[in-house]
Amino acid sequence: MKFLLFCCAICVLTAPGSGGGVKETVDIIRLIQDVTHSILKSWDLINKMPVAEITAGALIYENQRQMMSKIEEVSGNIRSLEEQQARSTALTIETLLREMQDKSNLLHRLNQLRDFTKFIDLRHEQLQAYEQHQESLEPSTLINFAKWNVDPGSNSLSLLLQLHHDCLYLGDAIAPEQDYTHSLLWELTASFEVSPEQMCRARQSAQQFAYQLFTKWVFTELKGYTMIEFSWMMLRQFGRGNFTQELLLMRENHQKRLEHAQQVLQQVMSHSSRLYWRCDPGKDQHVEGKTFDRVTRLLQGFVENEVNLNPDQSCRSECPDYHDTRSSGCYQPEEEFCGQQPTCKGRLYNCNYIYSDISICLASNSSSRRYEYINFGADKQGQGCKSEVREPSSWSSWIFWRCHYCFCLCDEPGPKSDRYFNLRDSMSDFKQNKIVTGVRFVKSQRVFHLQLQQGELLPRGAINNSSLEWLPVEEYNVSDVDIRDGYDYHTLSMDSRALDLDEISVNSSDQVVTGVRFRIFKKHLNLEVRFSYFNFSTGLLSEPLTKSYWLGNENSHLEGQRKKLILKESDLSTASELPSLPLSKDNQYMEFVSSSQLKDAAQNTLPFVDVQEVVPHPAVPLAGLGIYYKGRPGYGGFFAPKVVTLDLTKRLLEPRI
């Protein structure tokens, strides 16, 4: 009999079908339904078992052998499912605790929630221990455990479950009317949403975070609920009563908690952000090629004497007169600075006087920089030059003219200039029902690409985690004869170096992202996203080859529909002591510019490009992608991608087939 009761309990605790969670996103609503169905089957087993069968030792042994094998398999899957969810929230909860030290009331409620969860988990662990030692347990042990769970009082599981529910979904005070904004779930989600650190640690959107808290609560609720069911089963089998009315009341309360929890969750999720972006790595952890990359030698600082800025080699004009010119040679190369540095073979823009004495440290020929540093007067930016320090100075030409040195911006395409952006389509393998689950910038053969992560779409918006993979970028060399500028790629230049900053998303819950590309729109790099329709219940894309479409933002700066974000005299993006924050909004744009003349001799192109992967965890379908600018005032910042997660509220509204 002891074994039979354990079989029923384990059958309840390890609902069939939930083991698939190891390979796919947790669908907690499905788990609730499966556990409920399993409980009813267990009661059928109890009610239909003849007394003679219960006492037949040989049959019990055979059932035990078969059932224990199944228990081992399914129980392991359930534990994996819970661990998968726990990894998604544990770190975030711990961080919330640290950040809420000044919010004593909220901290108290959060600690209460943890305590209630711990009490219920401890009882569940005790049941698991009984299962492991079932052959040696006395009936009285099981009876006492069951009575401990169901007896009314401060230690009853029913009371703990109600307190556990109230702590997360009700307010901290008794009020005539309380909406979702009084709940701890809302307050934690709101705190998460305004704290980039929380989002970056959890690697998920605020809406995902709310759903994960609900999922964690459901696991605890189901543990307690199934233990109560098991306890009533046990007491009935030991002849301690029928408990029909008690079961009905317990199930009614359980159902009320679930329904109220889903109502609050739906309201919280509908008011929570679905945006996810990546924070900077930790301080001093920026690594070129791993966390960021750069456009190189676009509008780079260049020192040139005005005598070389005109074909007459005269000094009758002034430096600011040369706003778009070329170097016309090198006057007296044996004596002047132009003979000591590589020339600018492109165009020179926005020249200005150098009013102070300067000392210049030339960079090595292998560097993308021209100068390691330039010291202007008493402002010392560098030391320890590995080459000879040059100190060019102005000089007189004839009697009337003074030939000054100018500081210009050199725009020189060439093998040292990485200034290309891919224009080809990047799409998921939609024919295999795979959709986009993440994105990142990569630089390959001097070309920047938006690389996509894809995964197989499953029913009810779940993702098959075992199918997740990064799609290879289409590598090509811009110098190949069959590769075309303006078609395969775009070349940044003085008059076409802007990036439109947009979030391209859909509000519909029946469309997901299946592709991305850049196009040139009014000389700007402009993002377009491909959307495909899908059936939520089946998880199948709906004719993705013919019914998908590309969506972009055609608002133009020429008609005043876009606002320009300006970088001026900015230090390197990686020099900031503080982590970057998003500083752009939709319908804005920003141009690639040179870094600070004083701090960096304008040797770098800013912003840098963030190449960290932007992949929510756990994986979910995406309802949008975007490009934004993040940084801090005074620093160059980064261009980076962001994602919009699919609205998960449909999981709560649509019944499972």
Secondary structure, DSSP 4 states (H G I P E B T S, - for coil): -HHHHHHHHHHHHS-TTGGGGGTB---HHHHHHHHHHHHHHHHHHHHH--HHHHT-HHHHHHHHHHHHHHHHHHHHHHHHHHHHHHHHHHHHHHHHHHHTTT-HHHHHHHHHHHHHHHHHHHHHHHHHHHHHTGGG--HHHHHHHHHHHHSSSTT-HHHHHHHHHHHHHS-SS--S---GGGSHHHHHHHHHHT-HHHHHHHTS-HHHHHHHHHHHHHHHHHHHHHHHHHHHHHHHHTTS---HHHHHHHHHHHHHHHHHHHHHHHHHHHTS--EE-PPP-STT---BTTTEE---SSSEEEEEEGGGSSTT---SS-GGG-SEEE----SSTTTSGGGTS----SEEEEEEE--S-EEEEEPPTTSS-SEEEEEETTB------SSPEE----EEETTTEEE-EEEEEEE--STT---EEE-S-EE--GGGTEEEEEEEEEEETTEEEEEEEEEEE-GGG-EEEEEEEEPPP----TTSTT--BTTTEEE-BTTB-EEEE-EEE---TTEEEEEEEEEEETTEEEEEEEEEEB-TTT--BSSHHHH-EEEE----GGGT-SEEE---SPBPGGG-SS--EE---TTEEEE-EE--HHHHTT-SEESEEE---B--SS---EEEEEEEEEE-TTB--EEEEEEEE--TTHHHHSPP-
